[in-house]
Amino acid sequence: MLRIESQTISHHGWKIEVVREAEEFFFQCYHPDLPDFCNDGSAHSTAETAFAAARHFIDREVAIQALLEVVETWMRTGKISEDEYWNLTDFA
């Protein structure tokens, strides 16, 4: 992606970069502990909608991580079976 213009903000400790390419905007989210960025590949018509989508993306990732930690604890302590664990963590 040819970077023409970019803007950055922070959300829940993640860095959000919005990049403009021609008439479209894309977001890249950087987790504080990971070297590479994450995104959903979607294009947006404005920087504002790209930032909003990025914040939603990060909120979802934070919620998933919290859920995984709780469900893993339940499995380790015998409150749920391994099958129940996989049923609860299949986000496809």
C-alpha positions as a printed Julia matrix, in Angstrom:
92×3 Matrix{Float64}:
   0.0     0.0    0.0
   1.48    3.36  -1.01
   1.24    5.66   1.97
   0.15    9.09   0.91
  -1.0    10.52   4.23
  -1.3     9.04   7.71
  -2.66   10.03  11.12
  -2.24    8.23  14.45
  -4.1     8.06  17.77
  -4.09    5.7   20.77
  -6.95    3.51  22.04
  -6.71    1.11  25.03
  -2.93    1.25  24.73
  -2.96    0.29  21.06
  -1.64    2.67  18.41
  -4.04    3.3   15.52
  -2.68    4.56  12.24
  -5.04    5.6    9.46
  -3.48    5.69   6.03
  -4.95    7.42   3.03
  -4.49    5.83  -0.37
  -6.08    7.81  -3.2
  -9.68    8.37  -2.03
  -9.78    5.54   0.53
  -8.67    5.26   4.15
  -7.36    2.11   5.85
  -6.52    1.47   9.5
  -3.61   -0.38  11.03
  -3.7    -1.24  14.73
  -0.5    -1.89  16.66
  -0.76   -3.88  19.91
   1.8    -2.6   22.46
   3.4    -6.06  22.8
   3.45   -7.13  19.13
   5.75   -5.95  16.33
   3.28   -6.13  13.43
  -0.03   -4.39  12.83
  -3.51   -5.91  12.67
  -6.43   -4.8   10.52
  -9.59   -6.11   8.91
  -8.67   -5.1    5.35
 -11.64   -2.79   4.96
 -11.54    0.52   3.09
 -13.33    3.6    4.4
 -14.49    6.8    2.75
 -13.21    9.12   5.51
 -10.46    9.12   8.11
 -13.13    9.47  10.8
 -14.92    6.27   9.77
 -11.58    4.46   9.55
 -10.69    5.57  13.1
 -14.14    4.5   14.33
 -13.73    1.09  12.67
 -10.26    0.74  14.21
 -11.58    1.53  17.69
 -14.34   -1.06  17.19
 -11.72   -3.58  15.98
  -9.58   -2.98  19.09
 -12.59   -3.16  21.42
 -13.46   -6.54  19.9
  -9.88   -7.83  20.25
  -9.69   -6.69  23.89
 -13.04   -8.36  24.67
 -11.99  -11.6   22.97
  -8.73  -11.7   24.93
 -10.58  -11.14  28.21
 -13.08  -13.88  27.36
 -10.29  -16.3   26.43
  -8.54  -15.71  29.76
 -11.73  -16.36  31.76
 -12.72  -19.44  29.79
  -9.18  -20.85  30.01
  -9.31  -20.42  33.8
 -12.65  -22.22  33.9
 -11.18  -25.13  31.94
  -8.02  -25.31  34.09
 -10.09  -25.35  37.29
 -12.47  -28.01  35.98
 -15.54  -25.79  35.72
 -15.92  -26.61  32.02
 -14.7   -29.44  29.79
 -12.27  -29.06  26.92
 -15.16  -29.49  24.47
 -17.04  -26.67  26.2
 -13.89  -24.55  26.03
 -13.63  -25.0   22.26
 -17.36  -24.33  21.8
 -17.05  -21.08  23.74
 -13.91  -19.92  21.93
 -14.86  -20.72  18.33
 -15.32  -17.22  16.94
 -15.67  -18.27  13.3
